[in-house]
């Protein structure tokens, strides 16, 4: 039953990360054609922003080593297809294939910057500056990911001013939007509201912000609702709840897109997503991965048994 609540946006743009962030930590290699079909099915379900892949060195993320092969297979879809680039070489590879939306990935903490990029926070920002400058000069949309905005497995709680400083630096560099990442899933709603308020006080428009929550402690939907109440209208999510972070072992799955859509539609918020088709897509991918989807909504609507029978049957049909 649809029951709207006051103070919420009428529409939310879902930034779908399942094909990139969701799959990057899978140990078994997912075939390129399966990844491409996954992206095609996500677009068919009505998602309009689908992060396709990452142009990082294959040594660091072997699962995404096929970026050059994958991107041309999906480039004609009626959806925005952002890709991650770590440096100018990654940008060259992405632009050569016609990518028009890129993302750089920074950290709010020194420990994670070292683990993820082998640089300090400021060294990473310096590395991104020419990437963003060149992309903007070419008319390419740039997103800035910021990891560890709420907590860090090595450093603990992350001070709000520390996060604000890096956010401000990314915007001043030329990023069009920022994604605030709760990489290890420790945020709670009050913390979300406090960070968003602090960013607003420093001139960061809420329209430039997205949120990226992990569900480690079951707080992802609560945190998302708090962000929506603060004016955020872009939410990152992963179909089927896939994903973690290969450089932060305590990070568990992303917020499941189906769980997000169930909540948003119940609140009368438009997403443009066909939930039934999205559930079928995640059940299909679960079959390819050989395990049931962690999304509660996928399980409820597809009636998967504990062994993920429906996902496997969907796989067989292909």
PEJO-V80873 format. One record per helix or strand. SS is the DSSP state (hx for helix, st for strand). FROM is the first residue (numbers start at 0). LEN is the number of residues. If there is no record, write none. Layout:
SS | FROM | LEN
SS | FROM | LEN
This chain:
st | 10 | 1
st | 12 | 4
hx | 17 | 5
hx | 31 | 13
st | 48 | 2
st | 52 | 3
hx | 61 | 3
hx | 66 | 8
st | 79 | 1
st | 82 | 3
hx | 87 | 9
st | 100 | 7
hx | 109 | 8
hx | 120 | 17
st | 140 | 7
st | 150 | 2
st | 155 | 2
hx | 159 | 14
st | 176 | 6
hx | 188 | 13
hx | 205 | 3
st | 208 | 6
hx | 219 | 10
st | 233 | 5
hx | 238 | 3
st | 253 | 1
st | 255 | 1
hx | 256 | 10
st | 269 | 1
hx | 274 | 15
hx | 295 | 7
hx | 308 | 9
